[in-house]
Amino acid sequence: MMPRIFSKAYRIFRAGGFRGTYFALKRLRRTSHRDRLYTAWIAKYDTLTEDEREAIRQKIEDFDYQPLISILMPVYDVDERYLRAAIESVRKQIYQNWELCIADDKSPSPHVRRVLIEYARNDDRIHVSFRDENGHISAASNTALNMVQGEFTALMDHDDLLAEDALFQLAAAINKEPGANLLYSDEDKIDTNGRRFQPMFKPDWSPEAFLSFNLLTHLCAFRTETLRDVGGFRLGFEGSQDYDLCLRFIERIEDSSIVHIPLVLYHWRAIHGSVAFDSGEKTYAHERARTAIREHYDRTCTKADVIKGRGELHRTILRLETPPSVAVIAFGHTRCEFQLPFGGYNGAIKTILASEGRVFSALEEAAKESKCEVIVFVDAGAEKASEKWLEELVSRAVQPGIGAVGGCVVDSKGKVLNGGYVLGIKEGLGRAHFGYDADDPGEFVRLAADNNVSAVGIEFMAISRMSFDKAGGFDPDNTTNGLADVEVCLRLRKAGLRIVWTPWARMFTRSKPIVHEFENVRNLASKYPELFAKDPYYNPNLTLEAEDLSLAFPPRVRRIDP
């Protein structure tokens, strides 16, 4: 145990030095506190009563359609107690129309064959194939896939657990969204003593986040026909075979057919040697993941380099063969003091001196005067910015499907001022991770990866001319109340475009954080009630009382409606 701890500590120190180690210890303290709260949260909101189980059974009887859900489980030399627990978690599902397809990858331990034969004999829904040779996890997964008969296939590791209503929730979502092709849920980890910890509360489908890490992971279910069409699991991607599969799968389907179930339906076993215990355990898997992302970009004709990001995350550097013309517009009470780098872009730099109530009107005029293909807005209070910040913003802003891009705004003390806007926080508008250290990865690593958000701020924003015109520019009704930037983002979202926040463009400012009047936010919310009712990029299990992405007591979603 101790050598592993020292090894992990050394990796952290080698990667981040004393500063990185400081933040790691700070995160550990915060995580421990959140895990204690999570234990109480589970007892209060995430434990089914017998009445709720009965209500679920009644719901199942009322389903128009009860799909056969196949659970695909490759097995190799797993501890007997964990294997039995995994299989039992399937057998205890409240939803009964399932099959468990197990492929043993020639495990050397005799107990594996004995246990699998025992379960297959006692439950005809359990199908087992014993491979003649060890081919590793991709080959074993394909063997299991060959046995699948269900319309949907869910993936499960041989030592993990399903929540007892996991398959019911999948079936309910399929009934609600009959066009669903891919479904995924929230998850947490479980230790050898059965203690659940470190929940991963995910956003709804977020393409940019997914290219930084495997957002889908567990529980993930695929329409079987398409799963076979893409060729199943590819050899050579062991350790990241699920990620590679998901990348190829999403290329075949519409984003609208990807369904997020915001409930913890999967418990990922954290034991020594597993990625759940330490994401640095299998470094080869991370490089294979980056290879899978590179190949995804090749297949989708996107020019990009994929390198190691922070920690075990992945970073995309988009390459533009023909750089667009760019207008950089700095605005505020004084002129911008730091040199605005222009790189290889053609265009112009303009500084606008305007009073607070006139900023958006002045920016609207400047944007209309500019004929450049991309407009970048920068707070004149900026003191410095990260290297190649302009390239990071512009290269994202011109990608298909993108409406606007915002960077990370940091104050003089190194604290985050805006990690992207969240709709509904504090009965209005919140800034994710406000006050966090800029070098902190944030909750659910959202400060360390590209994210899709509902809106970004004008103080550090890039938007293509096409998107700006599509949104109709800054609304005259909102140019005096400081919310015209948010409304532009909301209009772009309604038009089907995505808003991106990236940590790879960072601006340090001496300006104070923007404060929005509650009455103005309420008026904006009344214009877009459907968007303010639920922010798709903010999980309903997270609080609306603060900007720290902590747990909601109670959550805004239930496992079973009353």
C-alpha positions as CSV (number, residue, x, y, z in Angstrom):
1,M,0.0,0.0,0.0
2,M,2.7,2.5,1.1
3,P,4.9,2.1,-2.0
4,R,1.9,2.8,-4.2
5,I,1.1,6.0,-2.3
6,F,4.7,7.1,-2.5
7,S,4.7,6.3,-6.3
8,K,1.6,8.3,-6.9
9,A,2.9,11.2,-4.8
10,Y,6.2,11.2,-6.8
11,R,4.3,11.3,-10.1
12,I,2.3,14.3,-8.9
13,F,5.5,16.1,-7.7
14,R,7.3,15.3,-10.9
15,A,4.4,16.6,-13.1
16,G,3.6,19.7,-11.1
17,G,6.5,20.4,-8.6
18,F,5.7,21.9,-5.2
19,R,2.9,24.0,-6.7
20,G,1.2,21.0,-8.2
21,T,1.6,19.0,-5.0
22,Y,0.1,21.8,-3.0
23,F,-3.0,21.9,-5.3
24,A,-3.2,18.0,-5.2
25,L,-3.3,18.1,-1.3
26,K,-5.9,20.9,-1.4
27,R,-8.0,18.8,-3.8
28,L,-7.6,15.8,-1.6
29,R,-9.0,17.7,1.4
30,R,-11.9,19.0,-0.6
31,T,-12.6,15.6,-2.1
32,S,-12.6,14.0,1.4
33,H,-15.2,16.5,2.6
34,R,-17.4,16.0,-0.4
35,D,-17.2,12.2,0.0
36,R,-18.5,12.6,3.5
37,L,-21.4,14.7,2.2
38,Y,-22.0,12.2,-0.5
39,T,-22.4,9.3,2.0
40,A,-25.2,11.3,3.6
41,W,-26.7,12.2,0.2
42,I,-26.8,8.6,-0.8
43,A,-28.7,7.6,2.4
44,K,-31.2,10.4,1.8
45,Y,-31.8,10.5,-1.9
46,D,-30.1,7.5,-3.6
47,T,-31.4,4.5,-1.7
48,L,-34.6,2.9,-2.9
49,T,-37.4,2.1,-0.5
50,E,-39.6,-1.0,-0.9
51,D,-42.5,1.4,-1.9
52,E,-40.2,2.8,-4.6
53,R,-39.3,-0.6,-5.9
54,E,-42.9,-1.5,-6.1
55,A,-43.6,1.7,-8.0
56,I,-40.9,0.8,-10.5
57,R,-42.4,-2.6,-11.0
58,Q,-45.7,-1.0,-11.8
59,K,-44.0,1.4,-14.2
60,I,-42.4,-1.5,-16.0
61,E,-45.8,-3.2,-16.5
62,D,-47.1,0.0,-18.0
63,F,-44.2,0.4,-20.5
64,D,-45.3,0.4,-24.1
65,Y,-42.1,-1.4,-24.9
66,Q,-39.8,-3.6,-22.8
67,P,-36.6,-3.9,-24.8
68,L,-34.2,-6.8,-24.3
69,I,-31.1,-5.2,-22.9
70,S,-27.9,-7.2,-23.3
71,I,-25.0,-6.7,-20.8
72,L,-21.6,-7.3,-22.3
73,M,-19.0,-8.5,-19.8
74,P,-15.4,-9.5,-20.7
75,V,-13.8,-11.5,-17.9
76,Y,-10.2,-12.2,-17.0
77,D,-8.8,-13.7,-13.8
78,V,-11.0,-11.5,-11.5
79,D,-11.2,-12.1,-7.7
80,E,-14.1,-14.5,-7.1
81,R,-15.9,-12.2,-4.6
82,Y,-15.9,-9.3,-7.1
83,L,-17.0,-11.5,-10.0
84,R,-19.9,-12.9,-8.0
85,A,-20.9,-9.4,-6.8
86,A,-20.9,-8.1,-10.4
87,I,-23.1,-10.9,-11.6
88,E,-25.4,-10.7,-8.6
89,S,-25.9,-6.9,-9.3
90,V,-27.3,-7.9,-12.7
91,R,-29.5,-10.7,-11.4
92,K,-31.0,-8.3,-8.8
93,Q,-32.2,-5.9,-11.4
94,I,-35.8,-4.8,-10.9
95,Y,-36.1,-4.8,-14.7
96,Q,-36.1,-8.4,-15.8
97,N,-35.8,-8.4,-19.6
98,W,-32.0,-8.7,-19.8
99,E,-29.3,-11.1,-20.8
100,L,-25.8,-11.2,-19.6
101,C,-23.2,-12.1,-22.2
102,I,-19.9,-13.1,-20.7
103,A,-16.7,-14.0,-22.5
104,D,-13.9,-15.4,-20.4
105,D,-10.5,-14.6,-21.9
106,K,-8.8,-17.9,-20.9
107,S,-8.4,-17.0,-17.2
108,P,-5.7,-19.0,-15.5
109,S,-7.5,-19.1,-12.1
110,P,-9.8,-22.2,-11.9
111,H,-12.5,-20.4,-9.8
112,V,-13.4,-18.2,-12.8
113,R,-14.7,-21.1,-14.9
114,R,-16.3,-22.7,-11.9
115,V,-18.3,-19.6,-11.0
116,L,-19.3,-18.8,-14.6
117,I,-20.6,-22.3,-15.2
118,E,-22.5,-22.2,-11.9
119,Y,-24.3,-19.0,-12.9
120,A,-25.0,-20.1,-16.4
121,R,-26.6,-23.3,-15.2
122,N,-28.8,-21.5,-12.7
123,D,-30.0,-18.6,-14.9
124,D,-30.8,-19.1,-18.6
125,R,-30.4,-15.4,-19.2
126,I,-26.6,-15.7,-18.5
127,H,-24.6,-16.8,-21.6
128,V,-20.9,-17.7,-21.3
129,S,-18.2,-18.3,-23.8
130,F,-14.8,-19.6,-22.8
131,R,-12.2,-18.5,-25.3
132,D,-9.5,-20.9,-26.4
133,E,-6.7,-18.4,-26.1
134,N,-6.1,-15.1,-24.4
135,G,-6.7,-12.2,-26.8
136,H,-7.0,-9.3,-24.3
137,I,-10.1,-7.2,-23.6
138,S,-11.0,-6.0,-27.1
139,A,-11.1,-9.6,-28.5
140,A,-13.0,-10.9,-25.4
141,S,-15.5,-8.0,-25.8
142,N,-16.1,-9.0,-29.4
143,T,-16.6,-12.6,-28.4
144,A,-19.3,-11.4,-25.9
145,L,-20.8,-9.1,-28.6
146,N,-21.3,-12.1,-30.9
147,M,-23.7,-13.6,-28.3
148,V,-25.8,-10.5,-28.0
149,Q,-29.5,-10.7,-29.0
150,G,-30.8,-7.5,-27.4
151,E,-31.7,-4.3,-29.2
152,F,-29.5,-2.4,-26.8
153,T,-26.1,-3.4,-25.4
154,A,-24.7,-2.1,-22.2
155,L,-21.0,-2.4,-21.2
156,M,-19.9,-3.7,-17.8
157,D,-16.6,-4.6,-16.3
158,H,-16.1,-7.9,-14.5
159,D,-15.7,-6.4,-11.0
160,D,-18.1,-3.4,-11.1
161,L,-21.7,-3.1,-9.9
162,L,-25.0,-1.9,-11.4
163,A,-27.5,0.0,-9.3
164,E,-30.6,-2.2,-8.8
165,D,-32.7,0.1,-11.0
166,A,-30.0,0.7,-13.7
167,L,-31.7,-1.3,-16.5
168,F,-35.2,0.1,-15.5
169,Q,-33.8,3.6,-16.0
170,L,-32.4,2.6,-19.4
171,A,-35.7,1.0,-20.5
172,A,-37.6,4.1,-19.2
173,A,-35.4,6.4,-21.2
174,I,-35.8,4.3,-24.3
175,N,-39.5,4.4,-24.0
176,K,-39.4,8.2,-23.5
177,E,-36.9,8.7,-26.4
178,P,-37.6,5.9,-28.9
179,G,-35.0,7.4,-31.3
180,A,-32.2,7.0,-28.8
181,N,-29.1,5.4,-30.2
182,L,-26.7,5.9,-27.2
183,L,-27.5,6.3,-23.6
184,Y,-25.2,7.1,-20.7
185,S,-25.6,7.7,-16.9
186,D,-23.7,9.2,-14.0
187,E,-21.4,7.0,-12.0
188,D,-19.4,6.7,-8.8
189,K,-16.6,4.6,-7.4
190,I,-16.9,1.8,-4.8
191,D,-14.1,0.4,-2.7
192,T,-13.5,-3.1,-1.4
193,N,-15.7,-2.4,1.6
194,G,-18.7,-1.3,-0.4
195,R,-18.2,2.4,0.3
196,R,-19.3,4.6,-2.5
197,F,-17.4,7.8,-3.2
198,Q,-16.2,10.3,-5.9
199,P,-19.5,10.6,-7.9
200,M,-19.2,11.8,-11.5
201,F,-22.2,14.0,-12.2
202,K,-22.0,14.6,-15.9
203,P,-23.5,17.2,-18.3
204,D,-25.8,16.3,-21.1
205,W,-24.0,15.4,-24.3
206,S,-21.0,17.7,-24.6
207,P,-18.9,17.0,-27.7
208,E,-16.0,19.2,-26.8
209,A,-15.7,17.8,-23.3
210,F,-15.9,14.2,-24.7
211,L,-12.7,14.9,-26.8
212,S,-10.8,15.8,-23.6
213,F,-11.8,12.6,-21.7
214,N,-14.2,9.8,-22.0
215,L,-17.3,11.5,-20.7
216,L,-19.6,8.6,-21.4
217,T,-17.7,5.7,-19.6
218,H,-20.3,3.9,-17.4
219,L,-23.1,3.1,-17.6
220,C,-23.2,3.3,-21.4
221,A,-25.7,1.5,-23.7
222,F,-25.6,1.3,-27.5
223,R,-28.1,0.4,-30.1
224,T,-26.8,-3.0,-31.0
225,E,-27.3,-2.7,-34.8
226,T,-25.1,0.3,-35.0
227,L,-22.6,-1.2,-32.5
228,R,-22.1,-4.0,-35.0
229,D,-22.1,-1.7,-38.0
230,V,-19.1,0.2,-36.6
231,G,-17.2,-3.1,-36.2
232,G,-17.3,-3.6,-32.5
233,F,-14.1,-3.3,-30.5
234,R,-10.8,-2.7,-32.3
235,L,-7.7,-4.6,-31.4
236,G,-4.7,-2.4,-30.5
237,F,-6.8,0.0,-28.4
238,E,-6.8,-2.2,-25.2
239,G,-7.3,0.1,-22.2
240,S,-9.2,2.6,-24.2
241,Q,-11.2,0.3,-26.3
242,D,-14.5,1.7,-25.0
243,Y,-13.4,5.3,-25.8
244,D,-12.4,4.3,-29.3
245,L,-15.7,2.5,-29.8
246,C,-17.7,5.6,-28.6
247,L,-15.7,7.9,-31.0
248,R,-16.6,5.7,-34.0
249,F,-20.2,5.2,-32.8
250,I,-21.0,9.0,-32.4
251,E,-19.8,9.5,-36.0
252,R,-22.7,7.4,-37.2
253,I,-25.5,9.0,-35.2
254,E,-27.1,12.4,-34.6
255,D,-26.3,14.3,-31.4
256,S,-30.0,14.4,-30.7
257,S,-30.1,10.6,-30.3
258,I,-27.6,10.7,-27.4
259,V,-29.5,10.5,-24.1
260,H,-28.1,11.4,-20.7
261,I,-29.7,9.8,-17.6
262,P,-28.6,12.0,-14.7
263,L,-28.7,9.3,-12.1
264,V,-25.8,7.2,-10.6
265,L,-26.5,3.8,-12.2
266,Y,-23.0,2.4,-12.1
267,H,-20.4,1.7,-9.3
268,W,-16.9,1.5,-10.6
269,R,-14.7,-0.8,-8.5
270,A,-11.6,1.0,-7.1
271,I,-9.0,-1.6,-6.2
272,H,-5.2,-1.5,-6.5
273,G,-4.1,-1.7,-10.1
274,S,-7.4,-0.3,-11.5
275,V,-7.9,3.0,-13.3
276,A,-10.7,3.8,-10.9
277,F,-8.2,3.6,-8.0
278,D,-5.5,5.6,-9.7
279,S,-5.9,7.0,-13.3
280,G,-2.2,6.9,-13.6
281,E,-2.0,3.1,-13.2
282,K,-2.3,2.4,-17.0
283,T,-0.4,5.1,-18.8
284,Y,-0.5,3.1,-22.0
285,A,-4.3,3.5,-22.1
286,H,-4.1,7.2,-22.2
287,E,-1.8,7.2,-25.2
288,R,-4.1,4.8,-27.0
289,A,-6.9,7.1,-26.2
290,R,-5.1,10.0,-27.9
291,T,-4.5,7.8,-30.9
292,A,-8.2,7.1,-31.1
293,I,-9.0,10.8,-30.9
294,R,-6.5,11.6,-33.7
295,E,-8.1,8.9,-35.9
296,H,-11.5,10.4,-35.1
297,Y,-10.3,13.8,-36.3
298,D,-8.9,12.1,-39.5
299,R,-12.2,10.4,-40.2
300,T,-14.1,13.7,-39.7
301,C,-11.7,15.7,-41.8
302,T,-10.6,17.9,-38.9
303,K,-7.0,19.2,-38.9
304,A,-5.8,18.8,-35.3
305,D,-3.0,17.6,-33.1
306,V,-3.8,15.7,-29.9
307,I,-1.4,15.9,-27.0
308,K,-1.3,15.2,-23.3
309,G,-3.4,17.7,-21.4
310,R,-3.4,18.2,-17.6
311,G,-3.2,15.1,-15.6
312,E,-4.6,12.2,-17.7
313,L,-6.7,14.5,-19.9
314,H,-6.3,15.0,-23.6
315,R,-5.7,18.4,-25.3
316,T,-6.7,19.2,-28.9
317,I,-4.7,21.8,-30.9
318,L,-6.8,22.7,-33.9
319,R,-4.9,23.6,-37.1
320,L,-6.3,26.1,-39.6
321,E,-4.9,25.8,-43.1
322,T,-6.1,29.3,-44.0
323,P,-6.2,31.6,-41.0
324,P,-9.2,33.8,-40.9
325,S,-9.1,37.6,-40.7
326,V,-9.6,38.6,-37.0
327,A,-10.7,41.8,-35.3
328,V,-9.6,42.1,-31.7
329,I,-11.7,44.6,-29.9
330,A,-10.5,45.7,-26.4
331,F,-13.1,47.6,-24.4
332,G,-13.3,49.4,-21.0
333,H,-12.6,52.6,-19.2
334,T,-8.9,52.7,-20.1
335,R,-6.7,51.4,-22.9
336,C,-5.4,47.9,-22.8
337,E,-1.9,47.8,-21.2
338,F,-0.6,44.5,-22.5
339,Q,0.5,43.9,-26.0
340,L,-2.2,42.1,-28.0
341,P,-0.4,39.4,-30.0
342,F,-1.7,38.9,-33.4
343,G,0.1,35.9,-34.6
344,G,-0.3,35.1,-38.3
345,Y,-3.8,36.6,-38.5
346,N,-4.8,39.4,-40.8
347,G,-7.1,42.0,-39.4
348,A,-7.2,44.9,-36.9
349,I,-7.0,45.7,-33.3
350,K,-9.3,48.3,-31.9
351,T,-9.7,49.8,-28.4
352,I,-13.1,51.2,-27.3
353,L,-13.3,53.5,-24.4
354,A,-16.9,53.4,-23.1
355,S,-18.8,53.9,-19.9
356,E,-20.3,50.8,-18.3
357,G,-23.8,51.5,-19.7
358,R,-22.5,52.1,-23.2
359,V,-20.1,49.1,-23.6
360,F,-22.4,46.8,-25.6
361,S,-23.7,49.6,-27.8
362,A,-20.1,50.6,-28.7
363,L,-19.1,47.0,-29.3
364,E,-22.1,46.5,-31.6
365,E,-21.0,49.5,-33.7
366,A,-17.4,48.3,-33.8
367,A,-18.4,44.7,-34.7
368,K,-20.6,46.0,-37.5
369,E,-17.9,48.2,-38.9
370,S,-15.4,45.3,-38.9
371,K,-15.4,43.1,-42.0
372,C,-13.2,40.4,-40.4
373,E,-14.3,36.8,-40.3
374,V,-13.8,36.4,-36.5
375,I,-14.4,39.0,-33.8
376,V,-12.6,38.7,-30.5
377,F,-13.6,40.8,-27.5
378,V,-11.1,41.4,-24.7
379,D,-11.5,43.4,-21.5
380,A,-9.1,46.3,-21.5
381,G,-8.3,45.6,-17.9
382,A,-6.3,42.6,-19.0
383,E,-2.7,42.6,-17.8
384,K,-1.5,39.5,-19.6
385,A,-2.7,36.4,-21.3
386,S,-1.5,32.8,-21.9
387,E,0.7,32.0,-24.9
388,K,-1.2,31.5,-28.1
389,W,-4.5,32.5,-26.5
390,L,-5.7,34.1,-29.7
391,E,-5.1,30.9,-31.7
392,E,-6.9,28.9,-29.1
393,L,-10.0,31.0,-29.2
394,V,-10.1,31.6,-33.0
395,S,-9.4,28.0,-34.0
396,R,-12.4,26.9,-32.0
397,A,-14.7,29.7,-33.0
398,V,-14.5,28.8,-36.7
399,Q,-15.3,25.1,-36.3
400,P,-18.6,23.7,-37.7
401,G,-21.4,23.8,-35.1
402,I,-19.7,26.3,-32.8
403,G,-21.4,29.6,-31.9
404,A,-19.0,31.3,-29.5
405,V,-15.9,30.5,-27.4
406,G,-14.8,31.9,-24.1
407,G,-11.5,31.6,-22.2
408,C,-10.6,31.4,-18.6
409,V,-10.7,34.8,-16.9
410,V,-8.4,35.1,-13.9
411,D,-7.9,37.9,-11.4
412,S,-4.7,39.3,-10.0
413,K,-4.7,36.7,-7.2
414,G,-4.9,33.8,-9.6
415,K,-8.6,33.1,-8.9
416,V,-11.1,32.1,-11.6
417,L,-13.6,34.8,-12.3
418,N,-15.6,33.0,-14.9
419,G,-15.5,29.3,-15.8
420,G,-18.6,29.6,-18.1
421,Y,-22.1,30.7,-17.2
422,V,-24.6,28.4,-15.6
423,L,-28.3,29.1,-15.9
424,G,-30.4,29.0,-12.8
425,I,-27.7,29.3,-10.1
426,K,-28.8,31.7,-7.3
427,E,-32.2,32.0,-9.1
428,G,-30.5,33.6,-12.1
429,L,-27.0,33.4,-13.5
430,G,-23.9,31.8,-12.0
431,R,-20.2,31.5,-12.9
432,A,-18.9,28.0,-12.6
433,H,-15.9,27.7,-10.3
434,F,-15.9,31.3,-9.3
435,G,-13.1,31.9,-6.8
436,Y,-11.2,28.6,-7.5
437,D,-7.5,28.6,-8.0
438,A,-6.8,28.9,-11.8
439,D,-4.4,25.9,-11.6
440,D,-7.0,23.7,-9.9
441,P,-8.6,21.2,-12.3
442,G,-12.0,22.0,-10.7
443,E,-14.9,19.7,-10.0
444,F,-15.2,16.8,-12.5
445,V,-12.0,18.3,-14.1
446,R,-14.1,21.0,-15.7
447,L,-11.4,23.7,-15.2
448,A,-8.8,21.5,-17.0
449,A,-10.7,20.6,-20.1
450,D,-12.8,22.1,-22.9
451,N,-16.4,22.3,-21.9
452,N,-19.7,23.0,-23.5
453,V,-21.6,25.7,-21.5
454,S,-24.7,27.7,-21.8
455,A,-22.9,31.1,-22.2
456,V,-19.5,32.8,-22.0
457,G,-18.7,36.3,-21.0
458,I,-17.8,39.2,-23.3
459,E,-14.6,39.9,-21.3
460,F,-12.8,37.1,-23.2
461,M,-14.9,35.9,-26.1
462,A,-14.4,34.9,-29.8
463,I,-17.3,34.6,-32.2
464,S,-17.3,34.2,-36.0
465,R,-18.8,36.8,-38.1
466,M,-21.3,34.3,-39.4
467,S,-22.4,33.4,-35.8
468,F,-22.6,37.0,-34.7
469,D,-24.8,37.9,-37.6
470,K,-26.9,34.7,-37.1
471,A,-27.6,35.8,-33.5
472,G,-28.6,39.3,-34.7
473,G,-25.7,41.0,-32.8
474,F,-26.2,42.4,-29.4
475,D,-29.8,43.0,-28.5
476,P,-30.4,46.8,-28.0
477,D,-32.7,46.0,-25.1
478,N,-29.8,44.3,-23.3
479,T,-27.0,46.6,-24.2
480,T,-27.5,48.7,-21.1
481,N,-28.0,46.0,-18.6
482,G,-24.8,44.0,-19.1
483,L,-26.4,40.8,-20.4
484,A,-26.2,41.2,-24.2
485,D,-23.3,38.7,-24.3
486,V,-25.3,36.1,-22.5
487,E,-28.3,36.6,-24.8
488,V,-26.1,36.2,-27.9
489,C,-25.1,32.8,-26.6
490,L,-28.6,31.8,-25.8
491,R,-29.7,32.8,-29.3
492,L,-26.9,30.8,-30.8
493,R,-27.9,27.8,-28.7
494,K,-31.5,28.1,-29.9
495,A,-30.1,28.1,-33.4
496,G,-28.5,24.7,-32.7
497,L,-24.9,26.0,-32.2
498,R,-22.7,25.1,-29.2
499,I,-20.9,27.4,-26.8
500,V,-17.4,26.4,-25.7
501,W,-15.3,27.3,-22.7
502,T,-11.6,26.5,-22.9
503,P,-8.9,26.6,-20.2
504,W,-6.2,26.8,-22.9
505,A,-6.9,30.5,-23.4
506,R,-6.3,32.3,-20.2
507,M,-6.5,36.1,-19.5
508,F,-5.3,37.8,-16.3
509,T,-7.2,41.0,-15.5
510,R,-7.2,43.7,-12.9
511,S,-10.9,44.4,-13.5
512,K,-13.5,43.5,-11.0
513,P,-15.9,40.6,-11.7
514,I,-19.0,41.6,-13.6
515,V,-22.1,41.8,-11.3
516,H,-25.5,41.3,-13.0
517,E,-28.5,42.9,-11.4
518,F,-31.1,40.3,-10.3
519,E,-34.0,42.1,-12.0
520,N,-32.1,42.2,-15.3
521,V,-31.3,38.4,-15.1
522,R,-35.0,37.7,-14.3
523,N,-36.1,39.7,-17.3
524,L,-33.7,37.7,-19.5
525,A,-35.0,34.4,-18.0
526,S,-38.5,35.4,-18.9
527,K,-37.5,35.7,-22.5
528,Y,-35.9,32.2,-22.5
529,P,-37.9,30.2,-19.9
530,E,-37.1,26.8,-21.5
531,L,-33.3,27.5,-21.3
532,F,-33.3,28.8,-17.8
533,A,-35.6,25.9,-16.6
534,K,-32.7,23.4,-17.0
535,D,-29.1,24.1,-18.0
536,P,-28.2,20.9,-20.0
537,Y,-24.5,21.4,-19.1
538,Y,-25.1,21.5,-15.3
539,N,-26.2,18.3,-13.7
540,P,-29.5,18.4,-11.6
541,N,-27.7,16.6,-8.8
542,L,-25.6,19.8,-8.2
543,T,-26.6,22.8,-6.2
544,L,-28.2,26.0,-7.5
545,E,-27.2,27.8,-4.3
546,A,-23.5,28.2,-5.0
547,E,-21.0,28.2,-7.9
548,D,-18.8,25.4,-6.6
549,L,-20.6,22.5,-8.2
550,S,-21.4,20.9,-4.8
551,L,-24.2,18.5,-4.1
552,A,-27.8,19.6,-4.2
553,F,-29.9,18.8,-1.1
554,P,-32.3,17.8,-2.5
555,P,-31.4,17.0,-6.1
556,R,-33.7,18.2,-8.9
557,V,-34.2,14.7,-10.3
558,R,-35.7,11.6,-8.8
559,R,-35.1,7.9,-9.4
560,I,-38.9,7.4,-9.6
561,D,-41.7,9.9,-9.9
562,P,-44.2,9.8,-7.1
